[in-house]
Amino acid sequence: MLKIVPDPPQNLHSLEDTLLQATEYALCAQTVVHHAFALLPKSPVSALMMASMHELEALRELLESALIQVQMPAEARAVH
């Protein structure tokens, strides 16, 4: 017998997996900007590259903080 209503899509990634993957992407992007800056340190866009590095570092710190919060046991998170 065929199902009339299809099953909803399954969530293949947990929040922790998604945060880990996002952190890795941010690290890769930061590495690319770092290499670009090393190749063209006196380029007119070097200020933009430095700003991008700063923003990517801030993003990585936020992602790592969120990842730590996800990995903490529920009892430790409920501090009043």
A tleap script that builds the chain and sets N, CA, C and O, in Angstrom:
source leaprc.protein.ff14SB
mol = sequence {
  NMET LEU LYS ILE VAL PRO ASP PRO PRO GLN
  ASN LEU HIE SER LEU GLU ASP THR LEU LEU
  GLN ALA THR GLU TYR ALA LEU CYS ALA GLN
  THR VAL VAL HIE HIE ALA PHE ALA LEU LEU
  PRO LYS SER PRO VAL SER ALA LEU MET MET
  ALA SER MET HIE GLU LEU GLU ALA LEU ARG
  GLU LEU LEU GLU SER ALA LEU ILE GLN VAL
  GLN MET PRO ALA GLU ALA ARG ALA VAL CHIE
}
set mol.1.N position { 0.843 -1.179 0.000 }
set mol.1.CA position { 0.000 0.000 0.000 }
set mol.1.C position { 0.885 1.237 0.000 }
set mol.1.O position { 1.865 1.290 0.742 }
set mol.2.N position { 0.562 2.220 -0.807 }
set mol.2.CA position { 1.328 3.461 -0.876 }
set mol.2.C position { 0.886 4.432 0.200 }
set mol.2.O position { -0.292 4.504 0.551 }
set mol.3.N position { 1.841 5.171 0.714 }
set mol.3.CA position { 1.519 6.191 1.724 }
set mol.3.C position { 1.011 7.437 1.013 }
set mol.3.O position { 1.587 7.861 0.011 }
set mol.4.N position { -0.032 8.006 1.511 }
set mol.4.CA position { -0.592 9.223 0.916 }
set mol.4.C position { 0.258 10.432 1.295 }
set mol.4.O position { 0.503 11.310 0.467 }
set mol.5.N position { 0.702 10.472 2.539 }
set mol.5.CA position { 1.513 11.590 3.028 }
set mol.5.C position { 2.943 11.094 3.222 }
set mol.5.O position { 3.164 10.128 3.953 }
set mol.6.N position { 3.924 11.743 2.574 }
set mol.6.CA position { 5.308 11.288 2.743 }
set mol.6.C position { 5.840 11.616 4.135 }
set mol.6.O position { 5.359 12.532 4.802 }
set mol.7.N position { 6.833 10.857 4.552 }
set mol.7.CA position { 7.489 11.123 5.831 }
set mol.7.C position { 8.243 12.452 5.749 }
set mol.7.O position { 8.771 12.807 4.695 }
set mol.8.N position { 8.291 13.183 6.864 }
set mol.8.CA position { 9.073 14.433 6.847 }
set mol.8.C position { 10.558 14.113 6.684 }
set mol.8.O position { 11.009 13.027 7.047 }
set mol.9.N position { 11.310 15.061 6.138 }
set mol.9.CA position { 12.746 14.800 5.986 }
set mol.9.C position { 13.406 14.600 7.346 }
set mol.9.O position { 13.053 15.251 8.330 }
set mol.10.N position { 14.363 13.692 7.376 }
set mol.10.CA position { 15.065 13.421 8.630 }
set mol.10.C position { 16.201 14.408 8.791 }
set mol.10.O position { 16.885 14.763 7.831 }
set mol.11.N position { 16.387 14.845 10.031 }
set mol.11.CA position { 17.502 15.734 10.338 }
set mol.11.C position { 18.751 14.873 10.445 }
set mol.11.O position { 18.916 14.132 11.414 }
set mol.12.N position { 19.626 14.968 9.458 }
set mol.12.CA position { 20.812 14.133 9.431 }
set mol.12.C position { 21.934 14.675 10.304 }
set mol.12.O position { 22.871 13.950 10.637 }
set mol.13.N position { 21.843 15.955 10.676 }
set mol.13.CA position { 22.901 16.574 11.469 }
set mol.13.C position { 22.319 17.099 12.776 }
set mol.13.O position { 21.249 17.708 12.797 }
set mol.14.N position { 23.025 16.857 13.836 }
set mol.14.CA position { 22.619 17.437 15.114 }
set mol.14.C position { 23.126 18.877 15.166 }
set mol.14.O position { 23.931 19.293 14.333 }
set mol.15.N position { 22.654 19.618 16.134 }
set mol.15.CA position { 23.123 20.989 16.304 }
set mol.15.C position { 24.623 21.010 16.545 }
set mol.15.O position { 25.329 21.880 16.035 }
set mol.16.N position { 25.104 20.055 17.321 }
set mol.16.CA position { 26.540 19.980 17.606 }
set mol.16.C position { 27.339 19.753 16.312 }
set mol.16.O position { 28.368 20.394 16.098 }
set mol.17.N position { 26.868 18.850 15.461 }
set mol.17.CA position { 27.542 18.598 14.185 }
set mol.17.C position { 27.541 19.844 13.309 }
set mol.17.O position { 28.542 20.161 12.667 }
set mol.18.N position { 26.417 20.544 13.287 }
set mol.18.CA position { 26.304 21.753 12.474 }
set mol.18.C position { 27.258 22.831 12.972 }
set mol.18.O position { 27.904 23.509 12.173 }
set mol.19.N position { 27.349 22.993 14.289 }
set mol.19.CA position { 28.265 23.983 14.851 }
set mol.19.C position { 29.718 23.619 14.560 }
set mol.19.O position { 30.530 24.492 14.255 }
set mol.20.N position { 30.043 22.337 14.655 }
set mol.20.CA position { 31.401 21.897 14.330 }
set mol.20.C position { 31.743 22.195 12.878 }
set mol.20.O position { 32.832 22.683 12.578 }
set mol.21.N position { 30.820 21.903 11.990 }
set mol.21.CA position { 31.061 22.143 10.569 }
set mol.21.C position { 31.179 23.641 10.287 }
set mol.21.O position { 32.035 24.050 9.502 }
set mol.22.N position { 30.348 24.452 10.903 }
set mol.22.CA position { 30.422 25.899 10.715 }
set mol.22.C position { 31.749 26.451 11.244 }
set mol.22.O position { 32.328 27.355 10.641 }
set mol.23.N position { 32.228 25.912 12.361 }
set mol.23.CA position { 33.518 26.335 12.915 }
set mol.23.C position { 34.649 25.991 11.956 }
set mol.23.O position { 35.572 26.782 11.765 }
set mol.24.N position { 34.573 24.804 11.352 }
set mol.24.CA position { 35.609 24.407 10.387 }
set mol.24.C position { 35.588 25.302 9.149 }
set mol.24.O position { 36.643 25.670 8.633 }
set mol.25.N position { 34.392 25.654 8.672 }
set mol.25.CA position { 34.295 26.564 7.522 }
set mol.25.C position { 34.871 27.939 7.859 }
set mol.25.O position { 35.562 28.544 7.040 }
set mol.26.N position { 34.586 28.426 9.057 }
set mol.26.CA position { 35.119 29.730 9.465 }
set mol.26.C position { 36.638 29.681 9.548 }
set mol.26.O position { 37.305 30.636 9.151 }
set mol.27.N position { 37.196 28.585 10.056 }
set mol.27.CA position { 38.645 28.437 10.123 }
set mol.27.C position { 39.249 28.403 8.719 }
set mol.27.O position { 40.284 29.024 8.479 }
set mol.28.N position { 38.620 27.692 7.800 }
set mol.28.CA position { 39.116 27.642 6.417 }
set mol.28.C position { 39.076 29.030 5.782 }
set mol.28.O position { 40.031 29.436 5.119 }
set mol.29.N position { 37.994 29.749 5.978 }
set mol.29.CA position { 37.884 31.097 5.415 }
set mol.29.C position { 38.942 32.019 6.014 }
set mol.29.O position { 39.529 32.836 5.304 }
set mol.30.N position { 39.182 31.892 7.303 }
set mol.30.CA position { 40.199 32.714 7.957 }
set mol.30.C position { 41.583 32.386 7.398 }
set mol.30.O position { 42.402 33.286 7.215 }
set mol.31.N position { 41.845 31.135 7.132 }
set mol.31.CA position { 43.127 30.714 6.566 }
set mol.31.C position { 43.314 31.281 5.162 }
set mol.31.O position { 44.407 31.728 4.815 }
set mol.32.N position { 42.260 31.265 4.358 }
set mol.32.CA position { 42.338 31.823 2.999 }
set mol.32.C position { 42.651 33.313 3.059 }
set mol.32.O position { 43.505 33.799 2.317 }
set mol.33.N position { 41.974 34.031 3.925 }
set mol.33.CA position { 42.225 35.478 4.056 }
set mol.33.C position { 43.649 35.720 4.540 }
set mol.33.O position { 44.317 36.641 4.069 }
set mol.34.N position { 44.115 34.902 5.472 }
set mol.34.CA position { 45.476 35.055 5.988 }
set mol.34.C position { 46.501 34.863 4.863 }
set mol.34.O position { 47.455 35.635 4.756 }
set mol.35.N position { 46.310 33.850 4.035 }
set mol.35.CA position { 47.230 33.611 2.921 }
set mol.35.C position { 47.154 34.735 1.887 }
set mol.35.O position { 48.181 35.147 1.346 }
set mol.36.N position { 45.961 35.227 1.613 }
set mol.36.CA position { 45.816 36.339 0.668 }
set mol.36.C position { 46.539 37.571 1.190 }
set mol.36.O position { 47.191 38.283 0.427 }
set mol.37.N position { 46.424 37.822 2.484 }
set mol.37.CA position { 47.114 38.973 3.069 }
set mol.37.C position { 48.629 38.789 3.006 }
set mol.37.O position { 49.365 39.750 2.776 }
set mol.38.N position { 49.094 37.558 3.208 }
set mol.38.CA position { 50.538 37.289 3.140 }
set mol.38.C position { 51.069 37.502 1.724 }
set mol.38.O position { 52.214 37.920 1.549 }
set mol.39.N position { 50.253 37.219 0.723 }
set mol.39.CA position { 50.683 37.402 -0.664 }
set mol.39.C position { 50.674 38.872 -1.089 }
set mol.39.O position { 51.518 39.293 -1.881 }
set mol.40.N position { 49.737 39.643 -0.574 }
set mol.40.CA position { 49.586 41.041 -0.976 }
set mol.40.C position { 49.515 41.960 0.240 }
set mol.40.O position { 48.481 42.591 0.459 }
set mol.41.N position { 50.585 42.056 1.044 }
set mol.41.CA position { 50.486 42.839 2.283 }
set mol.41.C position { 50.335 44.341 2.058 }
set mol.41.O position { 49.817 45.036 2.932 }
set mol.42.N position { 50.769 44.856 0.919 }
set mol.42.CA position { 50.676 46.304 0.678 }
set mol.42.C position { 49.593 46.644 -0.324 }
set mol.42.O position { 49.568 47.747 -0.869 }
set mol.43.N position { 48.707 45.710 -0.564 }
set mol.43.CA position { 47.608 45.925 -1.486 }
set mol.43.C position { 46.614 46.926 -0.890 }
set mol.43.O position { 46.478 47.020 0.330 }
set mol.44.N position { 45.915 47.677 -1.763 }
set mol.44.CA position { 44.893 48.604 -1.247 }
set mol.44.C position { 43.773 47.902 -0.476 }
set mol.44.O position { 43.093 48.527 0.338 }
set mol.45.N position { 43.584 46.621 -0.726 }
set mol.45.CA position { 42.511 45.903 -0.028 }
set mol.45.C position { 43.007 45.222 1.246 }
set mol.45.O position { 42.252 44.483 1.878 }
set mol.46.N position { 44.244 45.452 1.630 }
set mol.46.CA position { 44.784 44.783 2.822 }
set mol.46.C position { 43.999 45.148 4.086 }
set mol.46.O position { 43.861 44.322 4.988 }
set mol.47.N position { 43.488 46.375 4.152 }
set mol.47.CA position { 42.679 46.761 5.316 }
set mol.47.C position { 41.398 45.928 5.376 }
set mol.47.O position { 40.955 45.534 6.455 }
set mol.48.N position { 40.806 45.666 4.207 }
set mol.48.CA position { 39.601 44.835 4.173 }
set mol.48.C position { 39.917 43.394 4.549 }
set mol.48.O position { 39.123 42.727 5.213 }
set mol.49.N position { 41.087 42.917 4.120 }
set mol.49.CA position { 41.480 41.552 4.490 }
set mol.49.C position { 41.698 41.449 5.991 }
set mol.49.O position { 41.304 40.457 6.605 }
set mol.50.N position { 42.316 42.455 6.589 }
set mol.50.CA position { 42.530 42.431 8.040 }
set mol.50.C position { 41.190 42.487 8.777 }
set mol.50.O position { 41.000 41.802 9.783 }
set mol.51.N position { 40.266 43.303 8.273 }
set mol.51.CA position { 38.939 43.376 8.891 }
set mol.51.C position { 38.219 42.033 8.771 }
set mol.51.O position { 37.543 41.598 9.703 }
set mol.52.N position { 38.369 41.381 7.617 }
set mol.52.CA position { 37.758 40.066 7.431 }
set mol.52.C position { 38.344 39.050 8.399 }
set mol.52.O position { 37.612 38.243 8.971 }
set mol.53.N position { 39.658 39.086 8.586 }
set mol.53.CA position { 40.293 38.167 9.539 }
set mol.53.C position { 39.748 38.401 10.942 }
set mol.53.O position { 39.464 37.452 11.672 }
set mol.54.N position { 39.605 39.669 11.312 }
set mol.54.CA position { 39.082 39.996 12.650 }
set mol.54.C position { 37.654 39.478 12.815 }
set mol.54.O position { 37.326 38.891 13.846 }
set mol.55.N position { 36.803 39.689 11.808 }
set mol.55.CA position { 35.412 39.249 11.891 }
set mol.55.C position { 35.307 37.726 11.908 }
set mol.55.O position { 34.470 37.170 12.619 }
set mol.56.N position { 36.146 37.053 11.133 }
set mol.56.CA position { 36.128 35.592 11.130 }
set mol.56.C position { 36.598 35.031 12.470 }
set mol.56.O position { 36.074 34.017 12.930 }
set mol.57.N position { 37.560 35.666 13.088 }
set mol.57.CA position { 38.010 35.226 14.415 }
set mol.57.C position { 36.883 35.402 15.433 }
set mol.57.O position { 36.670 34.536 16.282 }
set mol.58.N position { 36.165 36.515 15.349 }
set mol.58.CA position { 35.028 36.731 16.253 }
set mol.58.C position { 33.942 35.676 16.013 }
set mol.58.O position { 33.339 35.171 16.960 }
set mol.59.N position { 33.701 35.349 14.744 }
set mol.59.CA position { 32.726 34.309 14.412 }
set mol.59.C position { 33.138 32.959 14.982 }
set mol.59.O position { 32.308 32.241 15.540 }
set mol.60.N position { 34.406 32.611 14.849 }
set mol.60.CA position { 34.893 31.339 15.385 }
set mol.60.C position { 34.727 31.282 16.901 }
set mol.60.O position { 34.345 30.244 17.443 }
set mol.61.N position { 35.008 32.384 17.587 }
set mol.61.CA position { 34.850 32.409 19.040 }
set mol.61.C position { 33.390 32.213 19.437 }
set mol.61.O position { 33.098 31.498 20.396 }
set mol.62.N position { 32.469 32.846 18.704 }
set mol.62.CA position { 31.041 32.667 18.999 }
set mol.62.C position { 30.601 31.226 18.742 }
set mol.62.O position { 29.848 30.652 19.529 }
set mol.63.N position { 31.072 30.647 17.639 }
set mol.63.CA position { 30.717 29.266 17.327 }
set mol.63.C position { 31.277 28.304 18.370 }
set mol.63.O position { 30.591 27.368 18.780 }
set mol.64.N position { 32.508 28.527 18.798 }
set mol.64.CA position { 33.102 27.658 19.811 }
set mol.64.C position { 32.365 27.797 21.139 }
set mol.64.O position { 32.190 26.812 21.856 }
set mol.65.N position { 31.933 29.012 21.473 }
set mol.65.CA position { 31.158 29.221 22.692 }
set mol.65.C position { 29.820 28.479 22.616 }
set mol.65.O position { 29.398 27.842 23.582 }
set mol.66.N position { 29.165 28.567 21.466 }
set mol.66.CA position { 27.898 27.853 21.285 }
set mol.66.C position { 28.112 26.345 21.352 }
set mol.66.O position { 27.291 25.623 21.918 }
set mol.67.N position { 29.200 25.874 20.781 }
set mol.67.CA position { 29.503 24.441 20.808 }
set mol.67.C position { 29.739 23.958 22.233 }
set mol.67.O position { 29.280 22.879 22.608 }
set mol.68.N position { 30.446 24.745 23.023 }
set mol.68.CA position { 30.681 24.392 24.428 }
set mol.68.C position { 29.353 24.327 25.178 }
set mol.68.O position { 29.139 23.422 25.985 }
set mol.69.N position { 28.458 25.285 24.916 }
set mol.69.CA position { 27.157 25.284 25.586 }
set mol.69.C position { 26.334 24.062 25.211 }
set mol.69.O position { 25.634 23.501 26.054 }
set mol.70.N position { 26.414 23.643 23.942 }
set mol.70.CA position { 25.667 22.467 23.490 }
set mol.70.C position { 26.217 21.206 24.141 }
set mol.70.O position { 25.460 20.292 24.470 }
set mol.71.N position { 27.535 21.154 24.328 }
set mol.71.CA position { 28.172 19.960 24.879 }
set mol.71.C position { 28.047 19.857 26.392 }
set mol.71.O position { 28.291 18.788 26.953 }
set mol.72.N position { 27.670 20.948 27.072 }
set mol.72.CA position { 27.521 20.917 28.523 }
set mol.72.C position { 26.295 20.087 28.905 }
set mol.72.O position { 25.292 20.110 28.192 }
set mol.73.N position { 26.362 19.367 30.003 }
set mol.73.CA position { 25.164 18.650 30.466 }
set mol.73.C position { 24.061 19.642 30.825 }
set mol.73.O position { 24.337 20.781 31.200 }
set mol.74.N position { 22.825 19.205 30.707 }
set mol.74.CA position { 21.671 20.086 30.965 }
set mol.74.C position { 21.688 20.620 32.386 }
set mol.74.O position { 21.271 21.755 32.620 }
set mol.75.N position { 22.166 19.818 33.353 }
set mol.75.CA position { 22.177 20.277 34.737 }
set mol.75.C position { 23.125 21.466 34.929 }
set mol.75.O position { 22.837 22.377 35.705 }
set mol.76.N position { 24.233 21.448 34.231 }
set mol.76.CA position { 25.210 22.525 34.384 }
set mol.76.C position { 24.731 23.811 33.738 }
set mol.76.O position { 25.137 24.896 34.154 }
set mol.77.N position { 23.864 23.711 32.717 }
set mol.77.CA position { 23.355 24.907 32.029 }
set mol.77.C position { 22.307 25.626 32.851 }
set mol.77.O position { 22.154 26.839 32.705 }
set mol.78.N position { 21.590 24.940 33.696 }
set mol.78.CA position { 20.465 25.533 34.434 }
set mol.78.C position { 20.933 26.138 35.747 }
set mol.78.O position { 20.424 25.793 36.813 }
set mol.79.N position { 21.900 27.037 35.669 }
set mol.79.CA position { 22.386 27.708 36.873 }
set mol.79.C position { 21.635 29.029 37.025 }
set mol.79.O position { 21.586 29.831 36.092 }
set mol.80.N position { 21.048 29.254 38.209 }
set mol.80.CA position { 20.264 30.484 38.445 }
set mol.80.C position { 21.018 31.416 39.343 }
set mol.80.O position { 20.528 32.501 39.658 }
savepdb mol mol.pdb
quit
